[in-house]
Amino acid sequence: MNAPIDISNTVLHTERLILRPWKQSDLDDFFTYASVEGVGQMAGWLPHKDKEESQRILDRFIRNKKTFALEYEGKVIGSLGIEEYDEEKYPEFSDKKCRSIGYVLSKEYWGNGLMPEAVHEAIRYLFEDVGLDVIFCGHLLRNTQSLRVNEKCGFNHYNYDKFETSYGAIEDHEMRILTKEEWRR
């Protein structure tokens, strides 16, 4: 089952990053990376056309209290969302406390190990502080960078399926999971 999440008072630290709730003052940083061609498409959404689009999504991040801003050297360079997983599609987890994570990183910072660093800390938080039993993390098959983050963070293959992007394309998709028991090992 989907466990309740509220990160509004949660700030996590890694060696190089701060994972924190979004603020209105993050709008310019958000638009800067979300408007770049090739960033959102890897996660199933199109580049933001204008700041108004980024503002609507930023408002949702703040209101829903489940998406971390990834801050690096005083600048927001990405996000990590703690999303609901599809309970109907995965009824075998109905007796477990679960969530799904998704993430995006500014193209400028790809390849520096920042996302695995953020995901490792989010996993620790979700298992130790929130008390989850299972974390889902999916990726589009063509997104080999997300696959590498999944692998580095211990997620194991669960299944292949189809994913409908926000712009209506149907993509091949892999769902991976990590259980608390696997993580403890």
C-alpha positions in Angstrom: 0.0 0.0 0.0 1.1 3.6 -0.5 2.4 4.9 2.7 1.7 8.6 3.6 4.4 11.1 2.8 5.0 14.6 4.0 8.5 16.1 3.5 7.5 19.6 4.3 9.8 19.7 7.4 12.5 17.3 6.1 16.0 18.3 5.1 18.5 15.7 4.2 22.2 16.1 3.7 24.8 14.2 1.7 28.4 14.9 1.1 27.6 17.4 -1.7 23.8 17.9 -1.7 20.9 19.2 0.3 17.6 17.5 -0.3 14.9 19.8 0.9 11.3 21.0 0.2 10.8 23.4 -2.7 10.4 27.1 -2.2 9.0 29.8 -4.4 12.5 31.3 -4.7 13.6 28.2 -6.6 11.6 29.1 -9.7 14.5 30.5 -11.7 16.7 27.5 -11.0 13.9 25.1 -11.8 13.1 26.7 -15.1 16.8 26.8 -16.0 17.1 23.0 -16.0 13.5 22.0 -16.8 13.5 24.0 -20.1 16.6 22.3 -21.5 16.0 19.9 -24.4 16.7 16.3 -23.4 16.2 16.6 -19.7 12.5 16.0 -19.2 12.1 13.6 -22.1 14.3 11.1 -20.2 11.6 11.1 -17.5 8.5 11.3 -19.8 7.8 15.0 -20.0 8.6 17.8 -22.4 10.9 20.8 -21.7 9.1 23.7 -20.0 8.0 26.3 -22.5 8.0 29.2 -20.1 8.3 30.2 -16.4 4.5 30.0 -16.0 4.6 26.3 -16.7 7.5 25.9 -14.2 5.5 27.9 -11.7 2.4 25.7 -12.0 4.6 22.6 -11.4 6.5 24.3 -8.6 3.2 25.1 -6.9 2.2 21.5 -7.1 5.6 20.4 -5.6 5.1 22.7 -2.7 1.4 21.8 -2.2 1.8 18.0 -2.4 4.8 17.8 0.0 6.4 14.8 -1.6 9.2 16.2 -3.9 12.6 17.2 -2.8 14.6 20.0 -4.4 18.2 18.9 -5.0 20.5 21.8 -4.0 24.1 21.9 -5.0 26.4 24.8 -4.1 23.4 27.0 -3.4 21.6 26.2 -6.6 18.7 23.8 -7.3 19.8 21.4 -10.0 17.1 18.7 -9.9 14.3 17.0 -8.0 13.5 13.7 -6.4 9.8 12.8 -6.0 8.4 10.2 -3.7 5.4 9.1 -5.8 2.6 6.7 -5.3 3.0 3.4 -7.0 0.2 1.7 -8.9 -1.5 -0.5 -6.2 -3.8 -2.2 -8.8 -0.9 -3.2 -11.0 1.1 -4.6 -8.1 -1.5 -6.1 -5.7 1.2 -8.5 -4.3 2.5 -5.6 -2.3 -0.8 -4.7 -0.6 0.5 -5.8 2.8 3.7 -3.7 2.5 4.3 0.0 3.0 5.6 1.2 -0.4 6.3 4.2 -2.5 8.0 4.9 -5.9 10.7 7.4 -6.5 11.5 9.4 -9.6 14.2 11.9 -10.3 15.6 14.4 -12.7 18.9 16.2 -12.8 20.1 19.3 -14.7 22.0 18.2 -17.9 24.9 20.4 -16.7 25.5 18.0 -13.8 25.1 14.6 -15.5 27.9 12.1 -15.0 29.2 13.5 -11.7 27.6 10.9 -9.3 25.2 13.4 -7.8 22.0 11.5 -8.5 23.2 8.2 -7.0 24.3 10.2 -4.0 20.8 11.8 -3.7 19.0 8.5 -4.2 21.1 6.7 -1.6 20.1 9.3 1.0 16.4 9.2 -0.1 16.5 5.4 0.3 17.9 5.7 3.8 15.3 8.2 4.7 12.4 6.1 3.3 13.5 2.9 5.0 14.8 4.3 8.3 12.7 7.4 9.0 9.5 6.7 7.1 9.5 2.9 7.7 8.8 1.7 4.1 9.1 -2.0 3.2 9.6 -1.6 -0.6 10.7 1.2 -2.9 9.8 1.1 -6.6 11.9 2.9 -9.2 11.1 2.8 -12.9 12.9 4.1 -16.0 12.3 4.3 -19.7 14.4 1.6 -21.4 16.2 4.1 -23.5 17.3 6.0 -20.4 20.5 4.1 -19.6 21.6 6.8 -17.2 18.6 6.2 -14.9 19.3 2.4 -15.2 22.8 3.0 -13.9 21.5 5.1 -11.0 19.1 2.2 -10.2 21.9 -0.4 -10.3 24.3 1.7 -8.2 21.6 2.1 -5.6 20.7 -1.6 -5.4 17.4 -1.7 -7.2 16.6 -5.1 -8.8 14.6 -5.9 -12.0 10.9 -6.6 -11.3 9.2 -6.4 -14.7 9.0 -4.7 -18.1 5.9 -2.9 -19.2 4.7 0.1 -21.2 4.7 3.7 -19.9 2.6 6.6 -21.3 4.5 9.9 -21.2 2.9 13.2 -20.3 2.9 14.0 -24.1 1.1 10.7 -25.1 4.0 8.6 -26.3 4.1 4.9 -25.3 7.6 3.9 -24.2 9.2 0.6 -23.1 9.7 0.8 -19.4 11.4 -1.3 -16.7 10.2 -1.3 -13.1 12.9 -2.1 -10.5 12.4 -2.5 -6.7 14.4 -2.5 -3.6 13.2 -4.1 -0.4 14.2 -3.1 3.1 15.8 -6.5 3.6 17.9 -6.2 0.4 19.0 -2.7 1.4 20.1 -3.9 4.9 22.3 -6.5 3.3 
